[in-house]
Amino acid sequence: MKIPVARPYLGEAEARSAYETILTNWVTQGPKVAEFEERFAAYTGAPYAVAVSNCTTGLHLAMIVAGVGAGDEVICPSMSYIATANAIAYVGATPVFAEVDSATCNIDPDDARSRITPRTKAILIVHQIGMPADIAAFRTLCDEHGLVLIEDAACAAGSAYMGKKIGSHSDLVCFSFHPRKVITTGDGGMITTSRKDYYDRLRLLRQHGMSVNDRVRHLSTTVIIEDHLEIGYNYRMTDIQAAVGIQQLARLDWLVEERRKIAFRYLGAFADIPFLRLPREREGYFTNYQSFSIYLDHTCTFDRNAVMQALLDLGISTRRGVMTSHRETAYQERCAGLRLPVSEDTSDRSIVIPLYVPMTDEEVEYVISGVRAVLGFA
Ligand SMILES: *Cc1c(COP(=O)(O)O)cnc(C)c1O
């Protein structure tokens, strides 16, 4: 058997939708993008949604509308995909790396609080591999210190916190539709916001700062001469992507339920391995299990990379746990001397195991018995 670590779920509906959109001749920033935005906003419960080319460009625009610029500091977890920190660096601000809570892999509110300085402008929290961060704690922290709260929800489409979908809790929430996430448009992203002023500026910035969009100009019966109101970007989503996204969104709740069924089987099957720490949803937290990460604690005598190799030898693909940004070459110079022991340990001892839809019973059982065998619990 050969089992990948992840796989997008794409079918006839997505293919047909892309095909039909191509034949309409409107292939970017058009009616399908508008429809996808409306549906995504309705799904999350956010008043507004703005489609962008990917989550990283979405985070970049979020930084701009939040007023983050040169000289500012933004607190974020180091233990995240590196794009989290990069979006802060794009606007000339400094990512200030905070520790995570090792049980959730999410940014630790107390550690974040200790890193606030007079230059701190915002806190960028991450719902790591789909598990919501403690939004309420960060809301309080940001309100106390006059900071902007931004959510990197790249992995968290379909996750929920305190009974409400991720996307509905704060002013700037950025999602990814990369194939490694729960739903995909090839590449793509979405920003949800509750603020009309942010919504207007985000729409401007993603399309070169143009005062009218192509659809309005196209539908107008009078000549419109556009202006470019500020230096913007080309961060558009295409209608072909949006057409796929509309179909993927229709499947999202089902995909999440299927992912959770597999996750619950893993949780049951590995519960007796004493040195294994498994993901756990605290009260009010609902994860889409974008990834399933297991942690080998300090009583485990097996080397993490050796476990990954042994699983690969069985045909079971895995990935290292979520990376730490401060140890990547791109940040080493800026972060010289920075030690984040919890993040480093959690990253170095974690393994992401296969979870995708559809995963057959045989595949799930094969992963379970493979992991148990490699860890000496055959
Ligand atoms: C995937 C990911 C991103 C980047 O998303 P793209 O759509 O590829 O730009 C950013 N942050 C986190 C936490 C991610 O997992």
Ligand as a Chemical Component Dictionary entry (heavy atoms), coordinates in Angstrom:
data_LIG
# 
_chem_comp.id                   LIG 
_chem_comp.type                 NON-POLYMER 
_chem_comp.pdbx_formal_charge   0 
_chem_comp.three_letter_code    LIG 
# 
loop_
_chem_comp_atom.comp_id 
_chem_comp_atom.atom_id 
_chem_comp_atom.alt_atom_id 
_chem_comp_atom.type_symbol 
_chem_comp_atom.charge 
_chem_comp_atom.model_Cartn_x 
_chem_comp_atom.model_Cartn_y 
_chem_comp_atom.model_Cartn_z 
_chem_comp_atom.pdbx_ordinal 
LIG C1 C1 C 0 -0.997 27.353 4.071 1  
LIG C2 C2 C 0 -0.765 28.427 5.027 2  
LIG C3 C3 C 0 -0.533 29.750 4.617 3  
LIG C4 C4 C 0 -0.329 30.121 3.181 4  
LIG O1 O1 O 0 -1.473 29.949 2.388 5  
LIG P1 P1 P 0 -1.345 30.189 0.803 6  
LIG O2 O2 O 0 -2.756 30.177 0.328 7  
LIG O3 O3 O 0 -0.521 29.082 0.254 8  
LIG O4 O4 O 0 -0.705 31.524 0.616 9  
LIG C5 C5 C 0 -0.445 30.734 5.578 10 
LIG N1 N1 N 0 -0.549 30.443 6.880 11 
LIG C6 C6 C 0 -0.739 29.202 7.334 12 
LIG C7 C7 C 0 -0.866 28.936 8.793 13 
LIG C8 C8 C 0 -0.845 28.140 6.418 14 
LIG O5 O5 O 0 -1.011 26.890 6.866 15 
# 
loop_
_chem_comp_bond.comp_id 
_chem_comp_bond.atom_id_1 
_chem_comp_bond.atom_id_2 
_chem_comp_bond.value_order 
_chem_comp_bond.pdbx_ordinal 
LIG C1 C2 SING 1  
LIG C2 C3 SING 2  
LIG C2 C8 DOUB 3  
LIG C3 C4 SING 4  
LIG C3 C5 DOUB 5  
LIG C4 O1 SING 6  
LIG O1 P1 SING 7  
LIG P1 O2 DOUB 8  
LIG P1 O3 SING 9  
LIG P1 O4 SING 10 
LIG C5 N1 SING 11 
LIG N1 C6 DOUB 12 
LIG C6 C7 SING 13 
LIG C6 C8 SING 14 
LIG C8 O5 SING 15 
# 
